[in-house]
Amino acid sequence: PPYTALPYNWGDQTRRRDIILNSSKISITQKSRNYRSLTLWINALCIDQNNDVEKSEQIQWMRQIYSQAKSVTTWLG
C-alpha cells in the first residue's frame, strides 16, 4: 500500500503516546503533529536499533524506501 516515510528522532522522553504497530502497542515520544490511519514506515521502529548488523543492512535500502514513499515527512523542531 502507499506509505509515508517518517524519519524519526526519539526526542523528549517525557512527552509520550501509544501507537499500534503490527497489532502491538508501542510507546513513542510525542510530536506536535497527529497521524491517524496512515501507513507509515518509521526508520527507528522498523529497524531493530539494538542490532548493528540489521541497521547496516537496512541503511542500504534507505534510498529505495524514501524514493518509493508516497511522501516523506520530517520533523525539524
PDB file of N, CA, C, O and CB in Angstrom:
ATOM      1  N   PRO A   1       0.831  -1.200   0.000  1.00  0.00           N
ATOM      2  CA  PRO A   1       0.000   0.000   0.000  1.00  0.00           C
ATOM      3  C   PRO A   1       0.870   1.256   0.000  1.00  0.00           C
ATOM      4  O   PRO A   1       2.027   1.200   0.416  1.00  0.00           O
ATOM      5  CB  PRO A   1      -0.942   0.003   1.216  1.00  0.00           C
ATOM      6  N   PRO A   2       0.340   2.367  -0.452  1.00  0.00           N
ATOM      7  CA  PRO A   2       1.094   3.621  -0.359  1.00  0.00           C
ATOM      8  C   PRO A   2       1.423   3.912   1.106  1.00  0.00           C
ATOM      9  O   PRO A   2       0.610   3.649   1.993  1.00  0.00           O
ATOM     10  CB  PRO A   2       0.289   4.803  -0.986  1.00  0.00           C
ATOM     11  N   TYR A   3       2.596   4.444   1.352  1.00  0.00           N
ATOM     12  CA  TYR A   3       3.011   4.730   2.720  1.00  0.00           C
ATOM     13  C   TYR A   3       3.735   6.061   2.786  1.00  0.00           C
ATOM     14  O   TYR A   3       4.232   6.567   1.780  1.00  0.00           O
ATOM     15  CB  TYR A   3       3.905   3.611   3.261  1.00  0.00           C
ATOM     16  N   THR A   4       3.787   6.616   3.984  1.00  0.00           N
ATOM     17  CA  THR A   4       4.537   7.833   4.254  1.00  0.00           C
ATOM     18  C   THR A   4       5.780   7.424   5.021  1.00  0.00           C
ATOM     19  O   THR A   4       5.690   6.713   6.021  1.00  0.00           O
ATOM     20  CB  THR A   4       3.681   8.885   5.053  1.00  0.00           C
ATOM     21  N   ALA A   5       6.941   7.869   4.560  1.00  0.00           N
ATOM     22  CA  ALA A   5       8.188   7.590   5.271  1.00  0.00           C
ATOM     23  C   ALA A   5       8.396   8.692   6.300  1.00  0.00           C
ATOM     24  O   ALA A   5       8.280   9.877   5.987  1.00  0.00           O
ATOM     25  CB  ALA A   5       9.407   7.497   4.285  1.00  0.00           C
ATOM     26  N   LEU A   6       8.702   8.297   7.517  1.00  0.00           N
ATOM     27  CA  LEU A   6       8.859   9.257   8.605  1.00  0.00           C
ATOM     28  C   LEU A   6      10.182   9.019   9.308  1.00  0.00           C
ATOM     29  O   LEU A   6      10.280   8.133  10.158  1.00  0.00           O
ATOM     30  CB  LEU A   6       7.688   9.158   9.604  1.00  0.00           C
ATOM     31  N   PRO A   7      11.221   9.811   8.961  1.00  0.00           N
ATOM     32  CA  PRO A   7      12.459   9.712   9.729  1.00  0.00           C
ATOM     33  C   PRO A   7      12.128  10.134  11.154  1.00  0.00           C
ATOM     34  O   PRO A   7      11.487  11.164  11.361  1.00  0.00           O
ATOM     35  CB  PRO A   7      13.612  10.602   9.109  1.00  0.00           C
ATOM     36  N   TYR A   8      12.550   9.363  12.117  1.00  0.00           N
ATOM     37  CA  TYR A   8      12.067   9.568  13.474  1.00  0.00           C
ATOM     38  C   TYR A   8      13.207   9.824  14.436  1.00  0.00           C
ATOM     39  O   TYR A   8      14.186   9.078  14.471  1.00  0.00           O
ATOM     40  CB  TYR A   8      11.264   8.373  13.933  1.00  0.00           C
ATOM     41  N   ASN A   9      13.073  10.886  15.216  1.00  0.00           N
ATOM     42  CA  ASN A   9      14.016  11.222  16.274  1.00  0.00           C
ATOM     43  C   ASN A   9      13.303  10.976  17.592  1.00  0.00           C
ATOM     44  O   ASN A   9      12.166  11.414  17.767  1.00  0.00           O
ATOM     45  CB  ASN A   9      14.529  12.710  16.157  1.00  0.00           C
ATOM     46  N   TRP A  10      13.941  10.291  18.513  1.00  0.00           N
ATOM     47  CA  TRP A  10      13.276   9.911  19.753  1.00  0.00           C
ATOM     48  C   TRP A  10      12.845  11.118  20.580  1.00  0.00           C
ATOM     49  O   TRP A  10      11.828  11.024  21.267  1.00  0.00           O
ATOM     50  CB  TRP A  10      14.185   9.034  20.573  1.00  0.00           C
ATOM     51  N   GLY A  11      13.544  12.227  20.559  1.00  0.00           N
ATOM     52  CA  GLY A  11      13.082  13.471  21.180  1.00  0.00           C
ATOM     53  C   GLY A  11      12.911  13.431  22.686  1.00  0.00           C
ATOM     54  O   GLY A  11      13.564  12.651  23.379  1.00  0.00           O
ATOM     55  N   ASP A  12      12.026  14.282  23.184  1.00  0.00           N
ATOM     56  CA  ASP A  12      11.775  14.470  24.610  1.00  0.00           C
ATOM     57  C   ASP A  12      11.077  13.241  25.174  1.00  0.00           C
ATOM     58  O   ASP A  12       9.930  12.966  24.823  1.00  0.00           O
ATOM     59  CB  ASP A  12      10.927  15.737  24.858  1.00  0.00           C
ATOM     60  N   GLN A  13      11.748  12.510  26.033  1.00  0.00           N
ATOM     61  CA  GLN A  13      11.218  11.262  26.580  1.00  0.00           C
ATOM     62  C   GLN A  13      10.056  11.476  27.547  1.00  0.00           C
ATOM     63  O   GLN A  13       9.377  10.516  27.910  1.00  0.00           O
ATOM     64  CB  GLN A  13      12.317  10.508  27.280  1.00  0.00           C
ATOM     65  N   THR A  14       9.814  12.719  27.971  1.00  0.00           N
ATOM     66  CA  THR A  14       8.718  12.968  28.918  1.00  0.00           C
ATOM     67  C   THR A  14       7.381  13.135  28.201  1.00  0.00           C
ATOM     68  O   THR A  14       6.333  13.033  28.839  1.00  0.00           O
ATOM     69  CB  THR A  14       9.016  14.216  29.757  1.00  0.00           C
ATOM     70  N   ARG A  15       7.387  13.388  26.901  1.00  0.00           N
ATOM     71  CA  ARG A  15       6.144  13.544  26.124  1.00  0.00           C
ATOM     72  C   ARG A  15       5.954  12.288  25.285  1.00  0.00           C
ATOM     73  O   ARG A  15       6.585  12.143  24.239  1.00  0.00           O
ATOM     74  CB  ARG A  15       6.185  14.832  25.210  1.00  0.00           C
ATOM     75  N   ARG A  16       5.091  11.378  25.733  1.00  0.00           N
ATOM     76  CA  ARG A  16       4.926  10.089  25.078  1.00  0.00           C
ATOM     77  C   ARG A  16       3.470   9.841  24.707  1.00  0.00           C
ATOM     78  O   ARG A  16       2.556  10.417  25.298  1.00  0.00           O
ATOM     79  CB  ARG A  16       5.436   8.972  25.977  1.00  0.00           C
ATOM     80  N   ARG A  17       3.268   8.969  23.713  1.00  0.00           N
ATOM     81  CA  ARG A  17       1.937   8.492  23.350  1.00  0.00           C
ATOM     82  C   ARG A  17       2.077   7.080  22.818  1.00  0.00           C
ATOM     83  O   ARG A  17       3.159   6.676  22.392  1.00  0.00           O
ATOM     84  CB  ARG A  17       1.256   9.427  22.297  1.00  0.00           C
ATOM     85  N   ASP A  18       0.995   6.334  22.839  1.00  0.00           N
ATOM     86  CA  ASP A  18       0.996   4.959  22.349  1.00  0.00           C
ATOM     87  C   ASP A  18       0.537   4.929  20.904  1.00  0.00           C
ATOM     88  O   ASP A  18      -0.360   5.674  20.509  1.00  0.00           O
ATOM     89  CB  ASP A  18       0.096   4.061  23.221  1.00  0.00           C
ATOM     90  N   ILE A  19       1.162   4.057  20.116  1.00  0.00           N
ATOM     91  CA  ILE A  19       0.712   3.777  18.755  1.00  0.00           C
ATOM     92  C   ILE A  19       0.567   2.267  18.628  1.00  0.00           C
ATOM     93  O   ILE A  19       1.086   1.511  19.449  1.00  0.00           O
ATOM     94  CB  ILE A  19       1.712   4.352  17.678  1.00  0.00           C
ATOM     95  N   ILE A  20      -0.138   1.839  17.598  1.00  0.00           N
ATOM     96  CA  ILE A  20      -0.278   0.414  17.311  1.00  0.00           C
ATOM     97  C   ILE A  20       0.612   0.102  16.114  1.00  0.00           C
ATOM     98  O   ILE A  20       0.481   0.719  15.057  1.00  0.00           O
ATOM     99  CB  ILE A  20      -1.781   0.021  17.031  1.00  0.00           C
ATOM    100  N   LEU A  21       1.507  -0.850  16.281  1.00  0.00           N
ATOM    101  CA  LEU A  21       2.427  -1.274  15.232  1.00  0.00           C
ATOM    102  C   LEU A  21       2.311  -2.779  15.096  1.00  0.00           C
ATOM    103  O   LEU A  21       2.658  -3.517  16.018  1.00  0.00           O
ATOM    104  CB  LEU A  21       3.899  -0.844  15.544  1.00  0.00           C
ATOM    105  N   ASN A  22       1.822  -3.242  13.945  1.00  0.00           N
ATOM    106  CA  ASN A  22       1.629  -4.679  13.723  1.00  0.00           C
ATOM    107  C   ASN A  22       0.847  -5.322  14.868  1.00  0.00           C
ATOM    108  O   ASN A  22       1.233  -6.372  15.382  1.00  0.00           O
ATOM    109  CB  ASN A  22       2.984  -5.378  13.560  1.00  0.00           C
ATOM    110  N   SER A  23      -0.240  -4.689  15.256  1.00  0.00           N
ATOM    111  CA  SER A  23      -1.149  -5.163  16.314  1.00  0.00           C
ATOM    112  C   SER A  23      -0.549  -5.110  17.713  1.00  0.00           C
ATOM    113  O   SER A  23      -1.136  -5.661  18.644  1.00  0.00           O
ATOM    114  CB  SER A  23      -1.570  -6.573  16.020  1.00  0.00           C
ATOM    115  N   SER A  24       0.596  -4.466  17.891  1.00  0.00           N
ATOM    116  CA  SER A  24       1.208  -4.327  19.214  1.00  0.00           C
ATOM    117  C   SER A  24       1.255  -2.856  19.597  1.00  0.00           C
ATOM    118  O   SER A  24       1.526  -1.996  18.759  1.00  0.00           O
ATOM    119  CB  SER A  24       2.632  -4.943  19.238  1.00  0.00           C
ATOM    120  N   LYS A  25       0.990  -2.572  20.873  1.00  0.00           N
ATOM    121  CA  LYS A  25       1.048  -1.197  21.359  1.00  0.00           C
ATOM    122  C   LYS A  25       2.501  -0.855  21.693  1.00  0.00           C
ATOM    123  O   LYS A  25       3.175  -1.598  22.405  1.00  0.00           O
ATOM    124  CB  LYS A  25       0.124  -1.001  22.608  1.00  0.00           C
ATOM    125  N   ILE A  26       2.975   0.285  21.167  1.00  0.00           N
ATOM    126  CA  ILE A  26       4.338   0.752  21.402  1.00  0.00           C
ATOM    127  C   ILE A  26       4.269   2.197  21.872  1.00  0.00           C
ATOM    128  O   ILE A  26       3.539   3.007  21.301  1.00  0.00           O
ATOM    129  CB  ILE A  26       5.220   0.619  20.115  1.00  0.00           C
ATOM    130  N   SER A  27       5.025   2.517  22.905  1.00  0.00           N
ATOM    131  CA  SER A  27       5.067   3.882  23.415  1.00  0.00           C
ATOM    132  C   SER A  27       6.203   4.630  22.712  1.00  0.00           C
ATOM    133  O   SER A  27       7.351   4.185  22.719  1.00  0.00           O
ATOM    134  CB  SER A  27       5.259   3.898  24.971  1.00  0.00           C
ATOM    135  N   ILE A  28       5.864   5.776  22.105  1.00  0.00           N
ATOM    136  CA  ILE A  28       6.867   6.584  21.408  1.00  0.00           C
ATOM    137  C   ILE A  28       6.798   8.013  21.935  1.00  0.00           C
ATOM    138  O   ILE A  28       5.826   8.395  22.587  1.00  0.00           O
ATOM    139  CB  ILE A  28       6.645   6.551  19.859  1.00  0.00           C
ATOM    140  N   THR A  29       7.828   8.794  21.651  1.00  0.00           N
ATOM    141  CA  THR A  29       7.774  10.201  22.046  1.00  0.00           C
ATOM    142  C   THR A  29       6.770  10.909  21.152  1.00  0.00           C
ATOM    143  O   THR A  29       6.625  10.575  19.976  1.00  0.00           O
ATOM    144  CB  THR A  29       9.182  10.877  21.953  1.00  0.00           C
ATOM    145  N   GLN A  30       6.085  11.879  21.713  1.00  0.00           N
ATOM    146  CA  GLN A  30       5.006  12.563  21.004  1.00  0.00           C
ATOM    147  C   GLN A  30       5.534  13.782  20.265  1.00  0.00           C
ATOM    148  O   GLN A  30       6.297  14.575  20.817  1.00  0.00           O
ATOM    149  CB  GLN A  30       3.898  12.976  21.980  1.00  0.00           C
ATOM    150  N   LYS A  31       5.131  13.920  19.041  1.00  0.00           N
ATOM    151  CA  LYS A  31       5.418  15.105  18.235  1.00  0.00           C
ATOM    152  C   LYS A  31       4.151  15.951  18.186  1.00  0.00           C
ATOM    153  O   LYS A  31       3.083  15.487  18.585  1.00  0.00           O
ATOM    154  CB  LYS A  31       5.902  14.719  16.788  1.00  0.00           C
ATOM    155  N   SER A  32       4.256  17.163  17.711  1.00  0.00           N
ATOM    156  CA  SER A  32       3.094  18.048  17.722  1.00  0.00           C
ATOM    157  C   SER A  32       2.089  17.713  16.629  1.00  0.00           C
ATOM    158  O   SER A  32       0.958  18.197  16.683  1.00  0.00           O
ATOM    159  CB  SER A  32       3.539  19.479  17.574  1.00  0.00           C
ATOM    160  N   ARG A  33       2.456  16.909  15.645  1.00  0.00           N
ATOM    161  CA  ARG A  33       1.532  16.561  14.567  1.00  0.00           C
ATOM    162  C   ARG A  33       0.945  15.179  14.825  1.00  0.00           C
ATOM    163  O   ARG A  33       1.673  14.257  15.193  1.00  0.00           O
ATOM    164  CB  ARG A  33       2.246  16.602  13.190  1.00  0.00           C
ATOM    165  N   ASN A  34      -0.342  15.028  14.639  1.00  0.00           N
ATOM    166  CA  ASN A  34      -1.000  13.740  14.832  1.00  0.00           C
ATOM    167  C   ASN A  34      -1.202  13.048  13.495  1.00  0.00           C
ATOM    168  O   ASN A  34      -1.584  13.682  12.512  1.00  0.00           O
ATOM    169  CB  ASN A  34      -2.347  13.919  15.550  1.00  0.00           C
ATOM    170  N   TYR A  35      -0.948  11.759  13.459  1.00  0.00           N
ATOM    171  CA  TYR A  35      -1.177  10.946  12.272  1.00  0.00           C
ATOM    172  C   TYR A  35      -2.245   9.928  12.620  1.00  0.00           C
ATOM    173  O   TYR A  35      -2.115   9.207  13.609  1.00  0.00           O
ATOM    174  CB  TYR A  35       0.140  10.249  11.781  1.00  0.00           C
ATOM    175  N   ARG A  36      -3.296   9.860  11.824  1.00  0.00           N
ATOM    176  CA  ARG A  36      -4.373   8.903  12.079  1.00  0.00           C
ATOM    177  C   ARG A  36      -4.589   8.061  10.829  1.00  0.00           C
ATOM    178  O   ARG A  36      -4.706   8.586   9.722  1.00  0.00           O
ATOM    179  CB  ARG A  36      -5.691   9.632  12.490  1.00  0.00           C
ATOM    180  N   SER A  37      -4.638   6.767  11.020  1.00  0.00           N
ATOM    181  CA  SER A  37      -4.944   5.821   9.946  1.00  0.00           C
ATOM    182  C   SER A  37      -4.047   6.004   8.728  1.00  0.00           C
ATOM    183  O   SER A  37      -4.526   6.048   7.595  1.00  0.00           O
ATOM    184  CB  SER A  37      -6.388   5.963   9.533  1.00  0.00           C
ATOM    185  N   LEU A  38      -2.773   6.108   8.964  1.00  0.00           N
ATOM    186  CA  LEU A  38      -1.803   6.173   7.875  1.00  0.00           C
ATOM    187  C   LEU A  38      -0.930   4.941   7.905  1.00  0.00           C
ATOM    188  O   LEU A  38      -0.702   4.362   8.968  1.00  0.00           O
ATOM    189  CB  LEU A  38      -0.942   7.448   7.970  1.00  0.00           C
ATOM    190  N   THR A  39      -0.441   4.536   6.751  1.00  0.00           N
ATOM    191  CA  THR A  39       0.582   3.507   6.714  1.00  0.00           C
ATOM    192  C   THR A  39       1.910   4.243   6.739  1.00  0.00           C
ATOM    193  O   THR A  39       2.234   4.996   5.820  1.00  0.00           O
ATOM    194  CB  THR A  39       0.445   2.568   5.444  1.00  0.00           C
ATOM    195  N   LEU A  40       2.679   4.016   7.805  1.00  0.00           N
ATOM    196  CA  LEU A  40       3.957   4.710   7.979  1.00  0.00           C
ATOM    197  C   LEU A  40       5.103   3.726   7.973  1.00  0.00           C
ATOM    198  O   LEU A  40       4.976   2.608   8.472  1.00  0.00           O
ATOM    199  CB  LEU A  40       3.966   5.516   9.276  1.00  0.00           C
ATOM    200  N   TRP A  41       6.212   4.135   7.415  1.00  0.00           N
ATOM    201  CA  TRP A  41       7.478   3.425   7.590  1.00  0.00           C
ATOM    202  C   TRP A  41       8.335   4.371   8.416  1.00  0.00           C
ATOM    203  O   TRP A  41       8.746   5.427   7.935  1.00  0.00           O
ATOM    204  CB  TRP A  41       8.172   3.032   6.189  1.00  0.00           C
ATOM    205  N   ILE A  42       8.603   3.988   9.666  1.00  0.00           N
ATOM    206  CA  ILE A  42       9.367   4.824  10.586  1.00  0.00           C
ATOM    207  C   ILE A  42      10.680   4.115  10.863  1.00  0.00           C
ATOM    208  O   ILE A  42      10.705   3.056  11.489  1.00  0.00           O
ATOM    209  CB  ILE A  42       8.576   5.103  11.914  1.00  0.00           C
ATOM    210  N   ASN A  43      11.776   4.709  10.392  1.00  0.00           N
ATOM    211  CA  ASN A  43      13.057   4.019  10.454  1.00  0.00           C
ATOM    212  C   ASN A  43      13.410   3.518  11.848  1.00  0.00           C
ATOM    213  O   ASN A  43      13.887   2.391  11.987  1.00  0.00           O
ATOM    214  CB  ASN A  43      14.135   4.926   9.968  1.00  0.00           C
ATOM    215  N   ALA A  44      13.191   4.317  12.877  1.00  0.00           N
ATOM    216  CA  ALA A  44      13.601   3.917  14.221  1.00  0.00           C
ATOM    217  C   ALA A  44      12.742   2.794  14.802  1.00  0.00           C
ATOM    218  O   ALA A  44      13.148   2.150  15.769  1.00  0.00           O
ATOM    219  CB  ALA A  44      13.554   5.107  15.140  1.00  0.00           C
ATOM    220  N   LEU A  45      11.559   2.549  14.227  1.00  0.00           N
ATOM    221  CA  LEU A  45      10.711   1.456  14.688  1.00  0.00           C
ATOM    222  C   LEU A  45      10.790   0.244  13.781  1.00  0.00           C
ATOM    223  O   LEU A  45      10.643  -0.885  14.248  1.00  0.00           O
ATOM    224  CB  LEU A  45       9.283   1.917  14.790  1.00  0.00           C
ATOM    225  N   CYS A  46      11.020   0.455  12.497  1.00  0.00           N
ATOM    226  CA  CYS A  46      11.051  -0.652  11.542  1.00  0.00           C
ATOM    227  C   CYS A  46      12.419  -1.327  11.489  1.00  0.00           C
ATOM    228  O   CYS A  46      12.554  -2.410  10.921  1.00  0.00           O
ATOM    229  CB  CYS A  46      10.671  -0.157  10.158  1.00  0.00           C
ATOM    230  N   ILE A  47      13.416  -0.704  12.067  1.00  0.00           N
ATOM    231  CA  ILE A  47      14.766  -1.276  12.107  1.00  0.00           C
ATOM    232  C   ILE A  47      15.123  -1.498  13.569  1.00  0.00           C
ATOM    233  O   ILE A  47      14.984  -0.590  14.389  1.00  0.00           O
ATOM    234  CB  ILE A  47      15.821  -0.340  11.394  1.00  0.00           C
ATOM    235  N   ASP A  48      15.579  -2.690  13.897  1.00  0.00           N
ATOM    236  CA  ASP A  48      15.978  -3.011  15.272  1.00  0.00           C
ATOM    237  C   ASP A  48      17.194  -2.165  15.639  1.00  0.00           C
ATOM    238  O   ASP A  48      18.299  -2.420  15.160  1.00  0.00           O
ATOM    239  CB  ASP A  48      16.294  -4.539  15.430  1.00  0.00           C
ATOM    240  N   GLN A  49      16.993  -1.164  16.483  1.00  0.00           N
ATOM    241  CA  GLN A  49      18.046  -0.215  16.831  1.00  0.00           C
ATOM    242  C   GLN A  49      19.135  -0.824  17.702  1.00  0.00           C
ATOM    243  O   GLN A  49      20.181  -0.206  17.898  1.00  0.00           O
ATOM    244  CB  GLN A  49      17.449   0.967  17.534  1.00  0.00           C
ATOM    245  N   ASN A  50      18.910  -2.021  18.226  1.00  0.00           N
ATOM    246  CA  ASN A  50      19.923  -2.701  19.042  1.00  0.00           C
ATOM    247  C   ASN A  50      20.732  -3.712  18.242  1.00  0.00           C
ATOM    248  O   ASN A  50      21.602  -4.386  18.794  1.00  0.00           O
ATOM    249  CB  ASN A  50      19.262  -3.398  20.214  1.00  0.00           C
ATOM    250  N   ASN A  51      20.455  -3.823  16.945  1.00  0.00           N
ATOM    251  CA  ASN A  51      21.112  -4.822  16.112  1.00  0.00           C
ATOM    252  C   ASN A  51      21.930  -4.107  15.036  1.00  0.00           C
ATOM    253  O   ASN A  51      21.388  -3.666  14.023  1.00  0.00           O
ATOM    254  CB  ASN A  51      20.068  -5.791  15.470  1.00  0.00           C
ATOM    255  N   ASP A  52      23.243  -3.996  15.267  1.00  0.00           N
ATOM    256  CA  ASP A  52      24.111  -3.260  14.332  1.00  0.00           C
ATOM    257  C   ASP A  52      24.145  -3.890  12.947  1.00  0.00           C
ATOM    258  O   ASP A  52      24.264  -3.177  11.951  1.00  0.00           O
ATOM    259  CB  ASP A  52      25.523  -3.183  14.883  1.00  0.00           C
ATOM    260  N   VAL A  53      24.044  -5.206  12.867  1.00  0.00           N
ATOM    261  CA  VAL A  53      24.056  -5.883  11.561  1.00  0.00           C
ATOM    262  C   VAL A  53      22.798  -5.501  10.780  1.00  0.00           C
ATOM    263  O   VAL A  53      22.874  -5.154   9.602  1.00  0.00           O
ATOM    264  CB  VAL A  53      24.145  -7.437  11.733  1.00  0.00           C
ATOM    265  N   GLU A  54      21.649  -5.568  11.440  1.00  0.00           N
ATOM    266  CA  GLU A  54      20.407  -5.195  10.766  1.00  0.00           C
ATOM    267  C   GLU A  54      20.436  -3.724  10.351  1.00  0.00           C
ATOM    268  O   GLU A  54      20.028  -3.391   9.238  1.00  0.00           O
ATOM    269  CB  GLU A  54      19.198  -5.467  11.678  1.00  0.00           C
ATOM    270  N   LYS A  55      20.913  -2.842  11.230  1.00  0.00           N
ATOM    271  CA  LYS A  55      20.977  -1.420  10.878  1.00  0.00           C
ATOM    272  C   LYS A  55      21.845  -1.211   9.644  1.00  0.00           C
ATOM    273  O   LYS A  55      21.471  -0.449   8.753  1.00  0.00           O
ATOM    274  CB  LYS A  55      21.524  -0.594  12.056  1.00  0.00           C
ATOM    275  N   SER A  56      23.005  -1.876   9.576  1.00  0.00           N
ATOM    276  CA  SER A  56      23.881  -1.696   8.401  1.00  0.00           C
ATOM    277  C   SER A  56      23.227  -2.201   7.123  1.00  0.00           C
ATOM    278  O   SER A  56      23.386  -1.597   6.063  1.00  0.00           O
ATOM    279  CB  SER A  56      25.212  -2.421   8.613  1.00  0.00           C
ATOM    280  N   GLU A  57      22.493  -3.305   7.218  1.00  0.00           N
ATOM    281  CA  GLU A  57      21.812  -3.837   6.037  1.00  0.00           C
ATOM    282  C   GLU A  57      20.669  -2.908   5.602  1.00  0.00           C
ATOM    283  O   GLU A  57      20.494  -2.653   4.411  1.00  0.00           O
ATOM    284  CB  GLU A  57      21.269  -5.255   6.322  1.00  0.00           C
ATOM    285  N   GLN A  58      19.909  -2.415   6.554  1.00  0.00           N
ATOM    286  CA  GLN A  58      18.762  -1.573   6.236  1.00  0.00           C
ATOM    287  C   GLN A  58      19.175  -0.220   5.671  1.00  0.00           C
ATOM    288  O   GLN A  58      18.464   0.347   4.842  1.00  0.00           O
ATOM    289  CB  GLN A  58      17.913  -1.371   7.468  1.00  0.00           C
ATOM    290  N   ILE A  59      20.306   0.299   6.106  1.00  0.00           N
ATOM    291  CA  ILE A  59      20.782   1.585   5.585  1.00  0.00           C
ATOM    292  C   ILE A  59      20.925   1.519   4.064  1.00  0.00           C
ATOM    293  O   ILE A  59      20.688   2.512   3.375  1.00  0.00           O
ATOM    294  CB  ILE A  59      22.135   1.974   6.238  1.00  0.00           C
ATOM    295  N   GLN A  60      21.310   0.365   3.542  1.00  0.00           N
ATOM    296  CA  GLN A  60      21.468   0.198   2.098  1.00  0.00           C
ATOM    297  C   GLN A  60      20.122   0.335   1.361  1.00  0.00           C
ATOM    298  O   GLN A  60      20.102   0.635   0.167  1.00  0.00           O
ATOM    299  CB  GLN A  60      22.098  -1.171   1.794  1.00  0.00           C
ATOM    300  N   TRP A  61      19.007   0.119   2.063  1.00  0.00           N
ATOM    301  CA  TRP A  61      17.681   0.191   1.444  1.00  0.00           C
ATOM    302  C   TRP A  61      17.029   1.563   1.593  1.00  0.00           C
ATOM    303  O   TRP A  61      15.976   1.813   1.005  1.00  0.00           O
ATOM    304  CB  TRP A  61      16.779  -0.860   2.046  1.00  0.00           C
ATOM    305  N   MET A  62      17.639   2.453   2.372  1.00  0.00           N
ATOM    306  CA  MET A  62      17.007   3.745   2.669  1.00  0.00           C
ATOM    307  C   MET A  62      16.672   4.550   1.412  1.00  0.00           C
ATOM    308  O   MET A  62      15.579   5.110   1.328  1.00  0.00           O
ATOM    309  CB  MET A  62      17.915   4.565   3.561  1.00  0.00           C
ATOM    310  N   ARG A  63      17.551   4.622   0.463  1.00  0.00           N
ATOM    311  CA  ARG A  63      17.279   5.399  -0.761  1.00  0.00           C
ATOM    312  C   ARG A  63      16.017   4.887  -1.448  1.00  0.00           C
ATOM    313  O   ARG A  63      15.160   5.674  -1.851  1.00  0.00           O
ATOM    314  CB  ARG A  63      18.482   5.325  -1.737  1.00  0.00           C
ATOM    315  N   GLN A  64      15.908   3.576  -1.578  1.00  0.00           N
ATOM    316  CA  GLN A  64      14.740   2.982  -2.226  1.00  0.00           C
ATOM    317  C   GLN A  64      13.474   3.218  -1.395  1.00  0.00           C
ATOM    318  O   GLN A  64      12.431   3.568  -1.947  1.00  0.00           O
ATOM    319  CB  GLN A  64      14.959   1.473  -2.444  1.00  0.00           C
ATOM    320  N   ILE A  65      13.558   3.033  -0.100  1.00  0.00           N
ATOM    321  CA  ILE A  65      12.389   3.222   0.763  1.00  0.00           C
ATOM    322  C   ILE A  65      11.872   4.642   0.655  1.00  0.00           C
ATOM    323  O   ILE A  65      10.675   4.849   0.455  1.00  0.00           O
ATOM    324  CB  ILE A  65      12.732   2.895   2.222  1.00  0.00           C
ATOM    325  N   TYR A  66      12.756   5.627   0.784  1.00  0.00           N
ATOM    326  CA  TYR A  66      12.313   7.026   0.742  1.00  0.00           C
ATOM    327  C   TYR A  66      11.874   7.441  -0.660  1.00  0.00           C
ATOM    328  O   TYR A  66      10.939   8.230  -0.797  1.00  0.00           O
ATOM    329  CB  TYR A  66      13.430   7.948   1.225  1.00  0.00           C
ATOM    330  N   SER A  67      12.520   6.936  -1.689  1.00  0.00           N
ATOM    331  CA  SER A  67      12.138   7.341  -3.048  1.00  0.00           C
ATOM    332  C   SER A  67      10.803   6.733  -3.480  1.00  0.00           C
ATOM    333  O   SER A  67      10.134   7.295  -4.347  1.00  0.00           O
ATOM    334  CB  SER A  67      13.226   6.938  -4.035  1.00  0.00           C
ATOM    335  N   GLN A  68      10.400   5.607  -2.902  1.00  0.00           N
ATOM    336  CA  GLN A  68       9.137   4.976  -3.273  1.00  0.00           C
ATOM    337  C   GLN A  68       7.975   5.376  -2.367  1.00  0.00           C
ATOM    338  O   GLN A  68       6.834   4.981  -2.608  1.00  0.00           O
ATOM    339  CB  GLN A  68       9.295   3.484  -3.253  1.00  0.00           C
ATOM    340  N   ALA A  69       8.260   6.149  -1.337  1.00  0.00           N
ATOM    341  CA  ALA A  69       7.196   6.583  -0.422  1.00  0.00           C
ATOM    342  C   ALA A  69       6.249   7.551  -1.125  1.00  0.00           C
ATOM    343  O   ALA A  69       6.673   8.322  -1.987  1.00  0.00           O
ATOM    344  CB  ALA A  69       7.798   7.247   0.838  1.00  0.00           C
ATOM    345  N   LYS A  70       4.987   7.514  -0.762  1.00  0.00           N
ATOM    346  CA  LYS A  70       4.011   8.466  -1.277  1.00  0.00           C
ATOM    347  C   LYS A  70       4.447   9.880  -0.894  1.00  0.00           C
ATOM    348  O   LYS A  70       4.312  10.818  -1.680  1.00  0.00           O
ATOM    349  CB  LYS A  70       2.585   8.155  -0.732  1.00  0.00           C
ATOM    350  N   SER A  71       4.970  10.016   0.322  1.00  0.00           N
ATOM    351  CA  SER A  71       5.544  11.283   0.785  1.00  0.00           C
ATOM    352  C   SER A  71       6.539  10.967   1.901  1.00  0.00           C
ATOM    353  O   SER A  71       6.525   9.881   2.482  1.00  0.00           O
ATOM    354  CB  SER A  71       4.423  12.279   1.285  1.00  0.00           C
ATOM    355  N   VAL A  72       7.388  11.928   2.180  1.00  0.00           N
ATOM    356  CA  VAL A  72       8.349  11.822   3.278  1.00  0.00           C
ATOM    357  C   VAL A  72       8.117  13.028   4.166  1.00  0.00           C
ATOM    358  O   VAL A  72       8.161  14.171   3.710  1.00  0.00           O
ATOM    359  CB  VAL A  72       9.846  11.756   2.760  1.00  0.00           C
ATOM    360  N   THR A  73       7.872  12.765   5.431  1.00  0.00           N
ATOM    361  CA  THR A  73       7.594  13.827   6.395  1.00  0.00           C
ATOM    362  C   THR A  73       8.762  13.905   7.367  1.00  0.00           C
ATOM    363  O   THR A  73       9.188  12.888   7.914  1.00  0.00           O
ATOM    364  CB  THR A  73       6.248  13.576   7.152  1.00  0.00           C
ATOM    365  N   THR A  74       9.274  15.098   7.578  1.00  0.00           N
ATOM    366  CA  THR A  74      10.389  15.290   8.506  1.00  0.00           C
ATOM    367  C   THR A  74      10.013  16.329   9.548  1.00  0.00           C
ATOM    368  O   THR A  74       9.439  17.370   9.226  1.00  0.00           O
ATOM    369  CB  THR A  74      11.670  15.717   7.753  1.00  0.00           C
ATOM    370  N   TRP A  75      10.339  16.041  10.787  1.00  0.00           N
ATOM    371  CA  TRP A  75      10.101  16.985  11.885  1.00  0.00           C
ATOM    372  C   TRP A  75      11.432  17.621  12.233  1.00  0.00           C
ATOM    373  O   TRP A  75      12.373  16.915  12.593  1.00  0.00           O
ATOM    374  CB  TRP A  75       9.461  16.277  13.141  1.00  0.00           C
ATOM    375  N   LEU A  76      11.532  18.941  12.135  1.00  0.00           N
ATOM    376  CA  LEU A  76      12.780  19.637  12.392  1.00  0.00           C
ATOM    377  C   LEU A  76      12.773  20.429  13.698  1.00  0.00           C
ATOM    378  O   LEU A  76      13.778  21.049  14.046  1.00  0.00           O
ATOM    379  CB  LEU A  76      13.081  20.554  11.253  1.00  0.00           C
ATOM    380  N   GLY A  77      11.686  20.419  14.404  1.00  0.00           N
ATOM    381  CA  GLY A  77      11.601  21.254  15.604  1.00  0.00           C
ATOM    382  C   GLY A  77      11.488  20.503  16.879  1.00  0.00           C
ATOM    383  O   GLY A  77      11.411  21.109  17.948  1.00  0.00           O
TER     384      GLY A  77
END
